[in-house]
Each structure stands twice: as C-alpha cells, then as structure tokens.
Amino acid sequence: MTTRSVIRSVGSYLPSNIVTNEELSKTVDTTDEWIQERTGIKQRHVAADGETTSDLAIAAGRQALERAGIKGEDIDLFVVATATPDHTFPATAAKVQAAFGRRGVPSFDVQAVCSGFVYGLSVVDNFIRCGQVKSALFIGAETFSRILDWEDRSTCVLFGDGAGAVTLTAEEGEGTIADRGVLSTHLHSDGSQHDLLYVDGGASSTQTTGHVRMEGREVFRHAVVNLADTVKEALAANDITIDDVDWLVPHQANKRILDSTAKKLRIPNDKVIVTVDRHANTSAASIPLALAAGVDDGRIKPGHMVLMEAMGGGFTWGSALARM
C-alpha cells in the first residue's frame, strides 16, 4: 500500500472589484484590443483598500473546508504559496492558521512566484506521504496589484489578485496511476535568469517593496520550452501519454503561452482549462483558481487525471500529476 495525498475539495475567492481593459486604457497607453490580442485577458480583479493576501486566502480556504466537510481545527498543516505576503514576517499562513483556530500545528509560506502552487503542492504531498500529517489546507493567494507599476503597460495589464485553495488528506492506494491523489511532482529552477522577471525591491536590497519588471519576449520563449519539457517529464515518470490526461490545468499567465504549450504538446485546446481571460495572471493563485473553475462547472470530475504546470520568476518551473 502507498499513502497518497488526495485533493478532497477546492475553493476560490476573487475580490469584488473588477478592472476591465477599457478602464485601464483610460490611465495607461493601451486598448482592449491590444491586450486581448497579446494576452487573452479581458479583465482582472483588484483587492480593495485594506484587503490583504491573508483575507483572500482565508476566504478561499473557508470555502474549501466547507466543501470538504472538514473543520479548521482538524487540519494538521497550513501552507500558503504567495509572492505578496501581508508582511515580511510572520508568514501569511500563520494568519490563516489563527483564523481557523488551529493553534500549535505547522504553518508556513512557500515562495516560488507563479510556480508557487506546484512547489507548495510538492511540499504538502511530501508531508502527507511521509506520515508527518494527515490533512492539510494549501492555498495559493496573491495581491499582485500591490507590486505593479500602473504606468508600465507591459506589466500592469497582465496581473490580478485572487486566491485558490485545496484540502488534502492522506489515503491509502495501491501505488499505481489508478490511485486517487498526487501521483508525482517535478520541480526546477534557474537563478541565472533572474533579470528577465523580477521585482526591483526587497528588504535587504532597497528596503522597499518594489515593482514587477519583465522582459516579455524572453520570458515567453523560456516558458513554452520549459513548460512543455516538465509536462513530458511528468508523463514519462508515470509511463503515460498526453492522451491519458483528462485535463491540463496550466498556470494562467498568457493565452498565447497556453496555446503555444498546448500545440507543442499536441493536446486539444478543449482539454485545457483556461481562466486567464477572467482574472489575468494571479501568480501562485492561478492554478487553484483554474482547478476550482473546472470542478465548479463540472468539467473536472472525480477520477479524472489532471496535469498542472507552471513557470515563474527565478526562473522556477514544474509540474504535478494528480487523479481527482
């Protein structure tokens, strides 16, 4: 028998404030047509004044727990993937833990930018498989609007705020790909590419939060290659083909990247969950938001095999294969 980390439920939260492309065009040199043609984005959600990453995370986590029928006091581990924490410290996950009244159990953040959900899922999966915990609440949450230069049209049109959550519990399986749960995770990074996608601030460098800076064309080029490679890695590790995958749930960075990766993998577009048009790039929150959308509208069903992949600043990238 093999212990698996089974995704019991999903939850999501998007701030009520929606900023459309047309609204952005009134303050920055851009148009709805230009944004949609290059990114596929139609709108993004922006956190209200005083609304923090932990607020978004708690809302998404509460929905995930309710759907799983699990109380916060029964969770053994709280992890938040985020690049936009409430504070330098303590971890945003500590606020989440406190909100659910689970004093004493471990809580911490994972920072791998847009790859944060895949990285965090790998960490949580290892805690569960090793027997250290029986249940976990794992959340990807971001308030990326707080680190955007709203005069830079090459970045400010791309990102939004939101949170997505999953509950995971330990279950015994046969150790085959027929098992429910996380089947494998695959993580990579390349710090030599730092200057292609980064934030120009930090506690020890500038003592400021800073803003997102990106070389879009270079990021696009690396993304398509790295994402396709890590998907193939997951397929090979489980001795399956892309035809065996029910759904590809990618990081929602840019519709052109999603389309190019799908084409490179030869996976039909109707097997790819796409939500970037609705909430833009929400970094570590984008995969769980897309996962929740697929579950909520009935496309992703129990037993379906889901392949998740992401790439973010660092560079970081990775994939995870799970049976729902």
ZADO-1210 file (C-alpha; in nm, 4 decimals, padded with zeros to 6 digits):
<atoms>
<atom x="00.0000" y="00.0000" z="00.0000" code="MET" pos="1"/>
<atom x="00.1078" y="00.3573" z="-00.0690" code="THR" pos="2"/>
<atom x="-00.0026" y="00.6714" z="00.1133" code="THR" pos="3"/>
<atom x="-00.1386" y="00.9302" z="-00.1284" code="ARG" pos="4"/>
<atom x="-00.2296" y="01.2968" z="-00.0819" code="SER" pos="5"/>
<atom x="-00.5866" y="01.3174" z="-00.2084" code="VAL" pos="6"/>
<atom x="-00.7383" y="01.6504" z="-00.3101" code="ILE" pos="7"/>
<atom x="-01.0678" y="01.6424" z="-00.1226" code="ARG" pos="8"/>
<atom x="-01.2047" y="01.9810" z="-00.2248" code="SER" pos="9"/>
<atom x="-01.1290" y="02.3128" z="-00.3902" code="VAL" pos="10"/>
<atom x="-01.2161" y="02.6698" z="-00.3009" code="GLY" pos="11"/>
<atom x="-01.1671" y="03.0103" z="-00.4581" code="SER" pos="12"/>
<atom x="-01.2017" y="03.3783" z="-00.3925" code="TYR" pos="13"/>
<atom x="-01.1750" y="03.6799" z="-00.6211" code="LEU" pos="14"/>
<atom x="-01.2050" y="04.0390" z="-00.4961" code="PRO" pos="15"/>
<atom x="-01.5299" y="04.2093" z="-00.5953" code="SER" pos="16"/>
<atom x="-01.3520" y="04.4998" z="-00.7645" code="ASN" pos="17"/>
<atom x="-01.3159" y="04.4222" z="-01.1384" code="ILE" pos="18"/>
<atom x="-01.0930" y="04.6330" z="-01.3632" code="VAL" pos="19"/>
<atom x="-01.1659" y="04.5897" z="-01.7326" code="THR" pos="20"/>
<atom x="-00.9265" y="04.6555" z="-02.0183" code="ASN" pos="21"/>
<atom x="-01.1329" y="04.9583" z="-02.1154" code="GLU" pos="22"/>
<atom x="-01.0873" y="05.1061" z="-01.7694" code="GLU" pos="23"/>
<atom x="-00.7115" y="05.0505" z="-01.7894" code="LEU" pos="24"/>
<atom x="-00.6979" y="05.2231" z="-02.1269" code="SER" pos="25"/>
<atom x="-00.8091" y="05.5448" z="-01.9553" code="LYS" pos="26"/>
<atom x="-00.4956" y="05.5591" z="-01.7408" code="THR" pos="27"/>
<atom x="-00.2277" y="05.3824" z="-01.9472" code="VAL" pos="28"/>
<atom x="-00.1421" y="05.3806" z="-02.3200" code="ASP" pos="29"/>
<atom x="-00.3239" y="05.0633" z="-02.4221" code="THR" pos="30"/>
<atom x="-00.6504" y="04.9344" z="-02.5655" code="THR" pos="31"/>
<atom x="-00.8833" y="04.6436" z="-02.5021" code="ASP" pos="32"/>
<atom x="-00.7983" y="04.5069" z="-02.8480" code="GLU" pos="33"/>
<atom x="-00.4212" y="04.5298" z="-02.7853" code="TRP" pos="34"/>
<atom x="-00.4451" y="04.3497" z="-02.4506" code="ILE" pos="35"/>
<atom x="-00.6756" y="04.0725" z="-02.5714" code="GLN" pos="36"/>
<atom x="-00.4742" y="04.0097" z="-02.8874" code="GLU" pos="37"/>
<atom x="-00.1471" y="03.9683" z="-02.6970" code="ARG" pos="38"/>
<atom x="-00.2655" y="03.8105" z="-02.3729" code="THR" pos="39"/>
<atom x="-00.6256" y="03.6895" z="-02.3980" code="GLY" pos="40"/>
<atom x="-00.7067" y="03.8897" z="-02.0843" code="ILE" pos="41"/>
<atom x="-01.0379" y="04.0763" z="-02.0662" code="LYS" pos="42"/>
<atom x="-01.0399" y="04.1816" z="-01.7017" code="GLN" pos="43"/>
<atom x="-00.8695" y="04.1373" z="-01.3666" code="ARG" pos="44"/>
<atom x="-00.9802" y="04.1529" z="-01.0022" code="HIS" pos="45"/>
<atom x="-00.8082" y="04.4031" z="-00.7727" code="VAL" pos="46"/>
<atom x="-00.8145" y="04.3840" z="-00.3943" code="ALA" pos="47"/>
<atom x="-00.9895" y="04.6671" z="-00.2149" code="ALA" pos="48"/>
<atom x="-00.8023" y="04.9101" z="00.0064" code="ASP" pos="49"/>
<atom x="-00.7208" y="04.7248" z="00.3262" code="GLY" pos="50"/>
<atom x="-00.7938" y="04.3838" z="00.1723" code="GLU" pos="51"/>
<atom x="-00.4831" y="04.1710" z="00.2221" code="THR" pos="52"/>
<atom x="-00.3450" y="03.8459" z="00.0849" code="THR" pos="53"/>
<atom x="-00.4432" y="03.6691" z="00.4063" code="SER" pos="54"/>
<atom x="-00.8024" y="03.7947" z="00.3670" code="ASP" pos="55"/>
<atom x="-00.8190" y="03.6377" z="00.0204" code="LEU" pos="56"/>
<atom x="-00.6528" y="03.3191" z="00.1427" code="ALA" pos="57"/>
<atom x="-00.8897" y="03.2791" z="00.4378" code="ILE" pos="58"/>
<atom x="-01.1958" y="03.3262" z="00.2156" code="ALA" pos="59"/>
<atom x="-01.0774" y="03.0636" z="-00.0343" code="ALA" pos="60"/>
<atom x="-00.9701" y="02.8308" z="00.2468" code="GLY" pos="61"/>
<atom x="-01.3041" y="02.8609" z="00.4222" code="ARG" pos="62"/>
<atom x="-01.4875" y="02.7563" z="00.1059" code="GLN" pos="63"/>
<atom x="-01.2540" y="02.4599" z="00.0514" code="ALA" pos="64"/>
<atom x="-01.3012" y="02.3398" z="00.4097" code="LEU" pos="65"/>
<atom x="-01.6793" y="02.3731" z="00.3929" code="GLU" pos="66"/>
<atom x="-01.6920" y="02.1743" z="00.0707" code="ARG" pos="67"/>
<atom x="-01.4748" y="01.9003" z="00.2198" code="ALA" pos="68"/>
<atom x="-01.6799" y="01.8877" z="00.5380" code="GLY" pos="69"/>
<atom x="-01.3615" y="01.9416" z="00.7393" code="ILE" pos="70"/>
<atom x="-01.3278" y="02.1818" z="01.0313" code="LYS" pos="71"/>
<atom x="-01.0258" y="02.4084" z="01.0601" code="GLY" pos="72"/>
<atom x="-00.9498" y="02.2541" z="01.3983" code="GLU" pos="73"/>
<atom x="-00.8944" y="01.9187" z="01.2244" code="ASP" pos="74"/>
<atom x="-00.6253" y="02.0447" z="00.9842" code="ILE" pos="75"/>
<atom x="-00.2666" y="01.9381" z="01.0627" code="ASP" pos="76"/>
<atom x="-00.0787" y="02.1734" z="00.8271" code="LEU" pos="77"/>
<atom x="-00.1381" y="02.5176" z="00.6761" code="PHE" pos="78"/>
<atom x="00.0671" y="02.6274" z="00.3749" code="VAL" pos="79"/>
<atom x="00.0252" y="02.9423" z="00.1641" code="VAL" pos="80"/>
<atom x="00.2024" y="02.9909" z="-00.1679" code="ALA" pos="81"/>
<atom x="00.2490" y="03.3633" z="-00.2251" code="THR" pos="82"/>
<atom x="00.4932" y="03.6230" z="-00.3531" code="ALA" pos="83"/>
<atom x="00.2885" y="03.9049" z="-00.1975" code="THR" pos="84"/>
<atom x="00.2640" y="03.8279" z="00.1759" code="PRO" pos="85"/>
<atom x="00.0909" y="04.0562" z="00.4226" code="ASP" pos="86"/>
<atom x="00.4220" y="04.1186" z="00.5990" code="HIS" pos="87"/>
<atom x="00.7884" y="04.0272" z="00.5615" code="THR" pos="88"/>
<atom x="00.7129" y="03.8122" z="00.8646" code="PHE" pos="89"/>
<atom x="00.5301" y="03.6347" z="01.0138" code="PRO" pos="90"/>
<atom x="00.4148" y="03.4076" z="00.7343" code="ALA" pos="91"/>
<atom x="00.0743" y="03.4735" z="00.5811" code="THR" pos="92"/>
<atom x="-00.0034" y="03.1084" z="00.6591" code="ALA" pos="93"/>
<atom x="00.0227" y="03.1919" z="01.0296" code="ALA" pos="94"/>
<atom x="-00.2683" y="03.4355" z="00.9923" code="LYS" pos="95"/>
<atom x="-00.4654" y="03.1680" z="00.8096" code="VAL" pos="96"/>
<atom x="-00.3920" y="02.9158" z="01.0835" code="GLN" pos="97"/>
<atom x="-00.5053" y="03.1630" z="01.3504" code="ALA" pos="98"/>
<atom x="-00.8264" y="03.2379" z="01.1587" code="ALA" pos="99"/>
<atom x="-00.9192" y="02.8702" z="01.1700" code="PHE" pos="100"/>
<atom x="-00.8274" y="02.8284" z="01.5357" code="GLY" pos="101"/>
<atom x="-00.5684" y="02.5563" z="01.4914" code="ARG" pos="102"/>
<atom x="-00.3010" y="02.6660" z="01.7353" code="ARG" pos="103"/>
<atom x="00.0184" y="02.4600" z="01.7544" code="GLY" pos="104"/>
<atom x="00.0301" y="02.2912" z="01.4134" code="VAL" pos="105"/>
<atom x="00.2880" y="02.3965" z="01.1483" code="PRO" pos="106"/>
<atom x="00.2121" y="02.6864" z="00.9175" code="SER" pos="107"/>
<atom x="00.4438" y="02.8494" z="00.6650" code="PHE" pos="108"/>
<atom x="00.4638" y="03.0197" z="00.3259" code="ASP" pos="109"/>
<atom x="00.6206" y="02.8920" z="00.0037" code="VAL" pos="110"/>
<atom x="00.7653" y="03.1478" z="-00.2388" code="GLN" pos="111"/>
<atom x="00.8248" y="03.0382" z="-00.5974" code="ALA" pos="112"/>
<atom x="00.6223" y="03.3169" z="-00.7612" code="VAL" pos="113"/>
<atom x="00.3977" y="03.1776" z="-01.0381" code="CYS" pos="114"/>
<atom x="00.5256" y="02.8240" z="-00.9737" code="SER" pos="115"/>
<atom x="00.4269" y="02.8558" z="-00.6092" code="GLY" pos="116"/>
<atom x="00.1282" y="02.6235" z="-00.6289" code="PHE" pos="117"/>
<atom x="00.3250" y="02.3392" z="-00.7870" code="VAL" pos="118"/>
<atom x="00.6148" y="02.3891" z="-00.5432" code="TYR" pos="119"/>
<atom x="00.3800" y="02.4061" z="-00.2456" code="GLY" pos="120"/>
<atom x="00.1834" y="02.1017" z="-00.3580" code="LEU" pos="121"/>
<atom x="00.5093" y="01.9063" z="-00.3691" code="SER" pos="122"/>
<atom x="00.5926" y="02.0144" z="-00.0131" code="VAL" pos="123"/>
<atom x="00.2478" y="01.9291" z="00.1227" code="VAL" pos="124"/>
<atom x="00.2471" y="01.5970" z="-00.0622" code="ASP" pos="125"/>
<atom x="00.5772" y="01.5008" z="00.0987" code="ASN" pos="126"/>
<atom x="00.4492" y="01.5874" z="00.4474" code="PHE" pos="127"/>
<atom x="00.1489" y="01.3626" z="00.3930" code="ILE" pos="128"/>
<atom x="00.3301" y="01.0747" z="00.2205" code="ARG" pos="129"/>
<atom x="00.5938" y="01.0675" z="00.4939" code="CYS" pos="130"/>
<atom x="00.3230" y="01.0388" z="00.7583" code="GLY" pos="131"/>
<atom x="00.4011" y="01.3671" z="00.9347" code="GLN" pos="132"/>
<atom x="00.0478" y="01.4995" z="00.8834" code="VAL" pos="133"/>
<atom x="-00.2885" y="01.3504" z="00.7876" code="LYS" pos="134"/>
<atom x="-00.4559" y="01.6610" z="00.6489" code="SER" pos="135"/>
<atom x="-00.3575" y="01.9967" z="00.5046" code="ALA" pos="136"/>
<atom x="-00.5077" y="02.3220" z="00.3826" code="LEU" pos="137"/>
<atom x="-00.2984" y="02.4532" z="00.0960" code="PHE" pos="138"/>
<atom x="-00.3712" y="02.7929" z="-00.0579" code="ILE" pos="139"/>
<atom x="-00.2262" y="02.9986" z="-00.3415" code="GLY" pos="140"/>
<atom x="-00.3028" y="03.3654" z="-00.2771" code="ALA" pos="141"/>
<atom x="-00.1779" y="03.6932" z="-00.4236" code="GLU" pos="142"/>
<atom x="-00.2371" y="04.0679" z="-00.4186" code="THR" pos="143"/>
<atom x="-00.0128" y="04.1323" z="-00.7164" code="PHE" pos="144"/>
<atom x="-00.1776" y="04.4704" z="-00.7740" code="SER" pos="145"/>
<atom x="00.0336" y="04.5992" z="-00.4824" code="ARG" pos="146"/>
<atom x="00.3627" y="04.5419" z="-00.6672" code="ILE" pos="147"/>
<atom x="00.2615" y="04.6667" z="-01.0124" code="LEU" pos="148"/>
<atom x="00.3825" y="04.9835" z="-01.1795" code="ASP" pos="149"/>
<atom x="00.0474" y="05.1053" z="-01.3085" code="TRP" pos="150"/>
<atom x="00.2221" y="05.3234" z="-01.5660" code="GLU" pos="151"/>
<atom x="00.4035" y="05.0287" z="-01.7252" code="ASP" pos="152"/>
<atom x="00.1655" y="04.8815" z="-01.9811" code="ARG" pos="153"/>
<atom x="00.3935" y="04.5823" z="-02.0432" code="SER" pos="154"/>
<atom x="00.3234" y="04.4505" z="-01.6910" code="THR" pos="155"/>
<atom x="00.0227" y="04.6200" z="-01.5313" code="CYS" pos="156"/>
<atom x="-00.2235" y="04.4709" z="-01.7821" code="VAL" pos="157"/>
<atom x="-00.1081" y="04.1165" z="-01.7105" code="LEU" pos="158"/>
<atom x="-00.1740" y="04.0592" z="-01.3415" code="PHE" pos="159"/>
<atom x="-00.4605" y="04.0409" z="-01.0954" code="GLY" pos="160"/>
<atom x="-00.5468" y="03.9404" z="-00.7381" code="ASP" pos="161"/>
<atom x="-00.7128" y="03.6241" z="-00.6110" code="GLY" pos="162"/>
<atom x="-00.6834" y="03.3041" z="-00.4103" code="ALA" pos="163"/>
<atom x="-00.7467" y="02.9359" z="-00.4689" code="GLY" pos="164"/>
<atom x="-00.7382" y="02.6605" z="-00.2071" code="ALA" pos="165"/>
<atom x="-00.7344" y="02.2823" z="-00.1804" code="VAL" pos="166"/>
<atom x="-00.7778" y="02.0487" z="00.1115" code="THR" pos="167"/>
<atom x="-00.5687" y="01.7337" z="00.1062" code="LEU" pos="168"/>
<atom x="-00.5948" y="01.4223" z="00.3207" code="THR" pos="169"/>
<atom x="-00.3957" y="01.1024" z="00.3474" code="ALA" pos="170"/>
<atom x="-00.5474" y="00.7942" z="00.1858" code="GLU" pos="171"/>
<atom x="-00.4060" y="00.4512" z="00.1126" code="GLU" pos="172"/>
<atom x="-00.3606" y="00.3490" z="-00.2502" code="GLY" pos="173"/>
<atom x="-00.2157" y="00.0609" z="-00.4465" code="GLU" pos="174"/>
<atom x="00.0828" y="00.2604" z="-00.5672" code="GLY" pos="175"/>
<atom x="-00.0381" y="00.2754" z="-00.9279" code="THR" pos="176"/>
<atom x="-00.1638" y="00.5573" z="-01.1502" code="ILE" pos="177"/>
<atom x="-00.5158" y="00.4301" z="-01.0810" code="ALA" pos="178"/>
<atom x="-00.4866" y="00.5725" z="-00.7287" code="ASP" pos="179"/>
<atom x="-00.6611" y="00.8939" z="-00.6356" code="ARG" pos="180"/>
<atom x="-00.4284" y="01.1709" z="-00.5210" code="GLY" pos="181"/>
<atom x="-00.1000" y="01.3321" z="-00.6166" code="VAL" pos="182"/>
<atom x="00.0914" y="01.0866" z="-00.8355" code="LEU" pos="183"/>
<atom x="00.4127" y="01.2853" z="-00.8869" code="SER" pos="184"/>
<atom x="00.5640" y="01.6332" z="-00.8745" code="THR" pos="185"/>
<atom x="00.8620" y="01.7730" z="-01.0663" code="HIS" pos="186"/>
<atom x="01.0426" y="02.0965" z="-00.9743" code="LEU" pos="187"/>
<atom x="01.3134" y="02.3035" z="-01.1433" code="HIS" pos="188"/>
<atom x="01.4813" y="02.6435" z="-01.1225" code="SER" pos="189"/>
<atom x="01.7437" y="02.8543" z="-01.2975" code="ASP" pos="190"/>
<atom x="01.8618" y="03.1529" z="-01.0955" code="GLY" pos="191"/>
<atom x="02.0838" y="03.2765" z="-01.3787" code="SER" pos="192"/>
<atom x="01.7679" y="03.4115" z="-01.5493" code="GLN" pos="193"/>
<atom x="01.6865" y="03.6450" z="-01.2581" code="HIS" pos="194"/>
<atom x="01.6870" y="03.9660" z="-01.4614" code="ASP" pos="195"/>
<atom x="01.4193" y="03.8504" z="-01.7064" code="LEU" pos="196"/>
<atom x="01.1399" y="03.8521" z="-01.4469" code="LEU" pos="197"/>
<atom x="01.1811" y="04.0034" z="-01.1012" code="TYR" pos="198"/>
<atom x="01.0674" y="04.2693" z="-00.8554" code="VAL" pos="199"/>
<atom x="01.3085" y="04.5623" z="-00.8191" code="ASP" pos="200"/>
<atom x="01.2754" y="04.5849" z="-00.4407" code="GLY" pos="201"/>
<atom x="01.3334" y="04.3860" z="-00.1264" code="GLY" pos="202"/>
<atom x="01.4017" y="04.4127" z="00.2452" code="ALA" pos="203"/>
<atom x="01.7794" y="04.3625" z="00.2201" code="SER" pos="204"/>
<atom x="01.8400" y="04.5327" z="-00.1162" code="SER" pos="205"/>
<atom x="01.6307" y="04.8502" z="-00.1374" code="THR" pos="206"/>
<atom x="01.4203" y="04.8406" z="00.1817" code="GLN" pos="207"/>
<atom x="01.1160" y="04.8915" z="-00.0432" code="THR" pos="208"/>
<atom x="00.8546" y="04.6575" z="-00.1885" code="THR" pos="209"/>
<atom x="00.9415" y="04.7441" z="-00.5499" code="GLY" pos="210"/>
<atom x="00.7593" y="04.6706" z="-00.8748" code="HIS" pos="211"/>
<atom x="00.7425" y="04.3831" z="-01.1211" code="VAL" pos="212"/>
<atom x="00.9893" y="04.4094" z="-01.4110" code="ARG" pos="213"/>
<atom x="00.9823" y="04.1727" z="-01.7056" code="MET" pos="214"/>
<atom x="01.1407" y="04.1045" z="-02.0438" code="GLU" pos="215"/>
<atom x="00.8253" y="03.9682" z="-02.2025" code="GLY" pos="216"/>
<atom x="00.9640" y="03.8129" z="-02.5201" code="ARG" pos="217"/>
<atom x="01.2399" y="03.6253" z="-02.3382" code="GLU" pos="218"/>
<atom x="01.0009" y="03.5018" z="-02.0700" code="VAL" pos="219"/>
<atom x="00.7639" y="03.3764" z="-02.3409" code="PHE" pos="220"/>
<atom x="01.0429" y="03.1888" z="-02.5164" code="ARG" pos="221"/>
<atom x="01.1637" y="03.0172" z="-02.1993" code="HIS" pos="222"/>
<atom x="00.8099" y="02.9448" z="-02.0804" code="ALA" pos="223"/>
<atom x="00.6962" y="02.7468" z="-02.3834" code="VAL" pos="224"/>
<atom x="01.0078" y="02.5269" z="-02.3787" code="VAL" pos="225"/>
<atom x="01.0246" y="02.4736" z="-02.0022" code="ASN" pos="226"/>
<atom x="00.6537" y="02.4061" z="-01.9590" code="LEU" pos="227"/>
<atom x="00.6420" y="02.1530" z="-02.2407" code="ALA" pos="228"/>
<atom x="00.9522" y="01.9797" z="-02.1026" code="ASP" pos="229"/>
<atom x="00.8168" y="01.9486" z="-01.7483" code="THR" pos="230"/>
<atom x="00.4858" y="01.8127" z="-01.8766" code="VAL" pos="231"/>
<atom x="00.6722" y="01.5474" z="-02.0744" code="LYS" pos="232"/>
<atom x="00.8738" y="01.4726" z="-01.7595" code="GLU" pos="233"/>
<atom x="00.5565" y="01.4052" z="-01.5623" code="ALA" pos="234"/>
<atom x="00.4185" y="01.1834" z="-01.8382" code="LEU" pos="235"/>
<atom x="00.7400" y="00.9809" z="-01.8579" code="ALA" pos="236"/>
<atom x="00.7627" y="00.9422" z="-01.4790" code="ALA" pos="237"/>
<atom x="00.4182" y="00.7824" z="-01.4746" code="ASN" pos="238"/>
<atom x="00.4591" y="00.5895" z="-01.8010" code="ASP" pos="239"/>
<atom x="00.1602" y="00.7535" z="-01.9691" code="ILE" pos="240"/>
<atom x="00.0960" y="00.9690" z="-02.2756" code="THR" pos="241"/>
<atom x="-00.0799" y="01.3017" z="-02.3087" code="ILE" pos="242"/>
<atom x="-00.3856" y="01.1098" z="-02.4315" code="ASP" pos="243"/>
<atom x="-00.4191" y="00.9578" z="-02.0835" code="ASP" pos="244"/>
<atom x="-00.4578" y="01.3026" z="-01.9270" code="VAL" pos="245"/>
<atom x="-00.8144" y="01.4265" z="-01.8882" code="ASP" pos="246"/>
<atom x="-00.7271" y="01.7900" z="-01.8208" code="TRP" pos="247"/>
<atom x="-00.4273" y="02.0173" z="-01.8456" code="LEU" pos="248"/>
<atom x="-00.4564" y="02.2870" z="-01.5773" code="VAL" pos="249"/>
<atom x="-00.1761" y="02.5334" z="-01.6528" code="PRO" pos="250"/>
<atom x="-00.0598" y="02.8461" z="-01.4787" code="HIS" pos="251"/>
<atom x="-00.2755" y="03.1215" z="-01.6283" code="GLN" pos="252"/>
<atom x="-00.0032" y="03.3590" z="-01.7469" code="ALA" pos="253"/>
<atom x="-00.0959" y="03.4475" z="-02.1001" code="ASN" pos="254"/>
<atom x="-00.3297" y="03.2903" z="-02.3573" code="LYS" pos="255"/>
<atom x="-00.0527" y="03.2846" z="-02.6178" code="ARG" pos="256"/>
<atom x="00.1704" y="03.0831" z="-02.3847" code="ILE" pos="257"/>
<atom x="-00.1172" y="02.8437" z="-02.3094" code="LEU" pos="258"/>
<atom x="-00.1923" y="02.7954" z="-02.6793" code="ASP" pos="259"/>
<atom x="00.1739" y="02.7527" z="-02.7760" code="SER" pos="260"/>
<atom x="00.2353" y="02.4991" z="-02.4995" code="THR" pos="261"/>
<atom x="-00.0771" y="02.3014" z="-02.5916" code="ALA" pos="262"/>
<atom x="00.0301" y="02.2977" z="-02.9561" code="LYS" pos="263"/>
<atom x="00.3802" y="02.1816" z="-02.8651" code="LYS" pos="264"/>
<atom x="00.2318" y="01.9005" z="-02.6527" code="LEU" pos="265"/>
<atom x="-00.0328" y="01.8161" z="-02.9153" code="ARG" pos="266"/>
<atom x="-00.3106" y="01.8333" z="-02.6609" code="ILE" pos="267"/>
<atom x="-00.6523" y="01.9548" z="-02.7837" code="PRO" pos="268"/>
<atom x="-00.7499" y="02.3017" z="-02.6651" code="ASN" pos="269"/>
<atom x="-01.0770" y="02.1632" z="-02.5299" code="ASP" pos="270"/>
<atom x="-00.8768" y="01.9633" z="-02.2721" code="LYS" pos="271"/>
<atom x="-00.7054" y="02.2760" z="-02.1362" code="VAL" pos="272"/>
<atom x="-00.8674" y="02.4722" z="-01.8517" code="ILE" pos="273"/>
<atom x="-00.8376" y="02.8424" z="-01.9378" code="VAL" pos="274"/>
<atom x="-00.9432" y="03.1189" z="-01.6998" code="THR" pos="275"/>
<atom x="-00.6837" y="03.3885" z="-01.7722" code="VAL" pos="276"/>
<atom x="-00.9442" y="03.5927" z="-01.9605" code="ASP" pos="277"/>
<atom x="-01.1458" y="03.6314" z="-01.6396" code="ARG" pos="278"/>
<atom x="-00.8814" y="03.7111" z="-01.3789" code="HIS" pos="279"/>
<atom x="-00.5478" y="03.7644" z="-01.5609" code="ALA" pos="280"/>
<atom x="-00.2259" y="03.6249" z="-01.4137" code="ASN" pos="281"/>
<atom x="-00.2778" y="03.5693" z="-01.0411" code="THR" pos="282"/>
<atom x="00.0640" y="03.4077" z="-00.9925" code="SER" pos="283"/>
<atom x="00.0523" y="03.1308" z="-00.7276" code="ALA" pos="284"/>
<atom x="-00.3276" y="03.1544" z="-00.7179" code="ALA" pos="285"/>
<atom x="-00.3846" y="03.0866" z="-01.0868" code="SER" pos="286"/>
<atom x="-00.3658" y="02.7047" z="-01.0923" code="ILE" pos="287"/>
<atom x="-00.6004" y="02.6516" z="-00.7949" code="PRO" pos="288"/>
<atom x="-00.8391" y="02.9140" z="-00.9360" code="LEU" pos="289"/>
<atom x="-00.8432" y="02.7280" z="-01.2693" code="ALA" pos="290"/>
<atom x="-00.8778" y="02.3955" z="-01.0887" code="LEU" pos="291"/>
<atom x="-01.1729" y="02.5303" z="-00.8906" code="ALA" pos="292"/>
<atom x="-01.3344" y="02.6651" z="-01.2077" code="ALA" pos="293"/>
<atom x="-01.3069" y="02.3252" z="-01.3747" code="GLY" pos="294"/>
<atom x="-01.4538" y="02.1464" z="-01.0737" code="VAL" pos="295"/>
<atom x="-01.7295" y="02.4017" z="-01.0196" code="ASP" pos="296"/>
<atom x="-01.8570" y="02.3894" z="-01.3780" code="ASP" pos="297"/>
<atom x="-01.8492" y="02.0102" z="-01.3849" code="GLY" pos="298"/>
<atom x="-01.5711" y="01.9557" z="-01.6341" code="ARG" pos="299"/>
<atom x="-01.3271" y="01.8068" z="-01.3817" code="ILE" pos="300"/>
<atom x="-01.4878" y="01.5024" z="-01.2210" code="LYS" pos="301"/>
<atom x="-01.3773" y="01.2502" z="-00.9559" code="PRO" pos="302"/>
<atom x="-01.1350" y="01.0048" z="-01.1114" code="GLY" pos="303"/>
<atom x="-01.0111" y="01.2451" z="-01.3771" code="HIS" pos="304"/>
<atom x="-00.6364" y="01.2735" z="-01.4237" code="MET" pos="305"/>
<atom x="-00.5208" y="01.6345" z="-01.4033" code="VAL" pos="306"/>
<atom x="-00.1806" y="01.7654" z="-01.5091" code="LEU" pos="307"/>
<atom x="-00.0745" y="02.1003" z="-01.3636" code="MET" pos="308"/>
<atom x="00.2240" y="02.3046" z="-01.4791" code="GLU" pos="309"/>
<atom x="00.3690" y="02.6477" z="-01.4108" code="ALA" pos="310"/>
<atom x="00.6658" y="02.8755" z="-01.4602" code="MET" pos="311"/>
<atom x="00.7570" y="03.1889" z="-01.2702" code="GLY" pos="312"/>
<atom x="01.0303" y="03.4345" z="-01.1850" code="GLY" pos="313"/>
<atom x="01.3565" y="03.2913" z="-01.0678" code="GLY" pos="314"/>
<atom x="01.3169" y="03.1159" z="-01.3096" code="PHE" pos="315"/>
<atom x="01.1180" y="02.8425" z="-01.1386" code="THR" pos="316"/>
<atom x="00.9046" y="02.5849" z="-01.3146" code="TRP" pos="317"/>
<atom x="00.7458" y="02.2490" z="-01.2510" code="GLY" pos="318"/>
<atom x="00.4555" y="02.0104" z="-01.2954" code="SER" pos="319"/>
<atom x="00.2290" y="01.7912" z="-01.0868" code="ALA" pos="320"/>
<atom x="00.0094" y="01.4986" z="-01.1879" code="LEU" pos="321"/>
<atom x="-00.2933" y="01.4087" z="-00.9761" code="ALA" pos="322"/>
<atom x="-00.6039" y="01.1958" z="-01.0008" code="ARG" pos="323"/>
<atom x="-00.9039" y="01.3768" z="-00.8581" code="MET" pos="324"/>
</atoms>
